[in-house]
Amino acid sequence: MATVKYSAEQLKTFCEDAFFGFGFTREEAEQITDVLLLADLYGIASHGTQRLVRYHKAIEKGSVRVDARPEVVFETPVSAVIDGHSGMGQIISAYAMNMAIDKAKQSGMAFVTVRNSNHFGIAGYYTKMAVDAGLMGICTTNSQSIMVHTGSCQPILGSNPIAFAMPADPIPFWFDAATTVVPRGKLEVYHKADKALSDGWCVGADGNVSTDACEVLECIDGKEHVGGILPVGGASTEFGSHKGYGFSMMCELFSSITSSGATSNHHVRGKGVGAGTCHSFIAIDPKIFGDAEEIKAHLSTILQELRDAKRADENVPILTHGEKEAASYKEKMENGIDVDISTVSEMMAICDYLGMDSEKYLGKVDVSGARTRDYDSIYGGTNTTH
Amino acid sequence: MATVKYSAEQLKTFCEDAFFGFGFTREEAEQITDVLLLADLYGIASHGTQRLVRYHKAIEKGSVRVDARPEVVFETPVSAVIDGHSGMGQIISAYAMNMAIDKAKQSGMAFVTVRNSNHFGIAGYYTKMAVDAGLMGICTTNSQSIMVHTGSCQPILGSNPIAFAMPADPIPFWFDAATTVVPRGKLEVYHKADKALSDGWCVGADGNVSTDACEVLECIDGKEHVGGILPVGGASTEFGSHKGYGFSMMCELFSSITSSGATSNHHVRGKGVGAGTCHSFIAIDPKIFGDAEEIKAHLSTILQELRDAKRADENVPILTHGEKEAASYKEKMENGIDVDISTVSEMMAICDYLGMDSEKYLGKVDVSGARTRDYDSIYGGTNTTH
């Protein structure tokens, strides 16, 4: 599908003004934008500007509360439980990871857990905060229930990503992945591009494999709530379905269980009610294991050994986690970010909603080929608990 | 292949006397046996008595040092680094998890990391120790390099299992899985049973898929050291190969990087040198998040909801992690444990080696159909660093 290229600066200006327009403070709008933009710059299109329509609708329908402030409801020197009061996930989460970092610098390690939040963008943004402070960072979240766990055709768990990162040279180790085969956002990207899903990613309403992104999204968002995305490892234990299911459970344990918040299947979709999303933020100071610089050098060594291993295909380099994103960041800062016209049309709708001059921010774009979904009914219809 | 049924008590007596015979104290022999036997009782045959031959050879060739004692080389209130001095993995690891538990009870959470150890059995044994103390437990290890990471045909990382567990009713949540599609032990079990591997588990020396357990084992143990087991998620990023590769890296970060020990590709195989295996043991007291009983009840609720989800096949119940093992434990404590005759023949060889009366311990068994590998050359040949 057609795309339009914008500079990071253009998208930054648009997003900051839009979130300021939605009622956030300038500082908050900058924080939210920083998370979204890093996803686009890292090449994780599913979690960048393409996600704006969902934030727009969630704010419009009141499921994200613009004036909410995170509240610490339980605390020890190595932990905290935060109630997000249905605020914007990015604001709550940056607050929580900063707290984990501060506590880790005092106590050596810390585990901050959050309930009653909303979608927070890429989990890896927050582990990068830890790495920027010289620490190991771990972050998990639960999400709308979307994973068809082993033996089931009804989704209970979320796509439940896990991110962890650690300082290394020349670039940090940076892992961020959904525990489903693919994240929900990827289905949205495929839907907008009118592309068929790979056979083995998803099951439809009848419990059989589906390659139709629209069908699967309708299944997940529908009242029946059957079908969904398979765990990494696929449908059967033969190839480790139970492992993806288990790693997804790690996210529930860390996020919703420790915070006494809503498990993925009790997230709410609809008008005036926050999703109930739960997250965890763990920071660990390498100094609790000895010399932080030696530890960093040790990690850098194995990362290079992994890159230098014998290649399966001589022409395809072996990557370590975070390399692709670092290369994408450099390339996109130089050359700009491609945004598909479906997303541009959704950004134009935000301009209309907020009274922003869309041509000034986005240029004159023909969006007649845009494919988008009826987010109004998803966020404004009957509230459903999945 | 033919099997012989032994009671748990019979195997316990055999193992304890054998490890005592190898030179461990009675208490140490009991500890080692407790780990091995739990694997067999949980139905994880790859890590039970079938593994005895490898411990036997490792002790005989001096790569496991019977008289080594774990030494704490760095310590804070929330952490410790332990040098295992090439001792028996089970003894070092039980010591390390006990230390993590004690520290977690004092400080709320603790991270104990170990270097210069050897194979420690099932990771889930140690997380069970944490659960038995009312805590959340996490355990990782690295291992002989065996995983062909994404884009590579040379194994650098190990099968690198991750285990985590948390108290719940009616049974704890208990997850323990290699980050490869299957663990090495499964190849050994398939080899002994002369069964073909599933297409998509392993690649051979030529970098192509292999279903021949013997070929793959020879590849891994051979000098060329190419081929190996794929990460969970398979060979390509399309189905999440990079995720299994990433979770394997979590084990390296937690185990070898934090302990400044040998990464999987620097483990040593051979005479008189310990493998250099590294582990991590994390214990977290739920009290750092509020009321431990409420947290336990909250986890129990989602576990029941997962079991009660709509089934893909009406006749196949949905399991949560640890259920299969709990059922196996009950069944095998009542009815005994099936041991294949290849393993029985290896146990007989231990009797010969130690001067134990094999008929007294194992009965009169025809082992003429046994399939076993040349472990003497693996452990007694040229030392190799992979």
Interface residues (C-beta under 8 A of the other chain):
Chain A: F74 T76 P77 V78 S79 V81 S107 G108 M109 F111 T113 M136 V148 H149 T150 G151 S152 C153 Q154 I156 L157 F164 M166 F173 F175 A177 T179 V181 V182 S198 G200 W201 G207 V226 V232 G233 G234 A235 E238 F239 G240 H242 K243 G244 Y245 G246 F247 M249 M250 E252 L253 S256 I257 T258 S259 S260 T263 N265 I284 P286 I288 F289 G290 E294 I295 H298 L299 T301 I302 E305 L306 A309 K310 R311 A312 D313 V316 P317 I318 L319 H321
Chain B: F74 T76 P77 V78 S79 V81 S107 G108 M109 F111 T113 M136 V148 H149 T150 G151 S152 C153 Q154 I156 L157 F164 M166 F173 F175 A177 T179 V181 V182 S198 G200 W201 G207 V226 V232 G233 G234 A235 E238 F239 G240 H242 K243 G244 Y245 G246 F247 M249 M250 E252 L253 S256 I257 T258 S259 S260 T263 N265 I284 P286 I288 F289 G290 E294 I295 H298 L299 T301 I302 E305 L306 A309 K310 R311 A312 D313 V316 P317 I318 L319 H321
